[in-house]
Amino acid sequence: MTGQEIAEAVNSILKEASLYKEDFSMDAINWGDLKCNEVRHISTIYPEEDKSIEVIIDEASPDAYHLCEFVYDKLSERYGVEVYVRTEW
């Protein structure tokens, strides 16, 4: 998947999550402006070489773990894509 396709998939998953807001009551989220803001490639060179993808979601608290887990699970299930999910204001 391209970065744009991943961002579109994340935004679709966020719309789905908004249907179940009560499941995310422990997370501080601005549902009106919630979106995937960035998709990054992350390279690790020590201790082992690794390439990963990180998605950054705007308008949720950095500790919105339930939302991050939801997005991670849905991306894995539907698209076979495993990413790091991070939220920020």
Buried (B, 14 or more C-beta within 10 A) or exposed (E): BEBEEBBEBBBEBBEEBEEEEEEBEEBBBEEEEBBBBEBEEEEEEEEEEEEEBEBBBBBBBEEBBBBBEBBBEBBEEEBEBEBEBBBEE
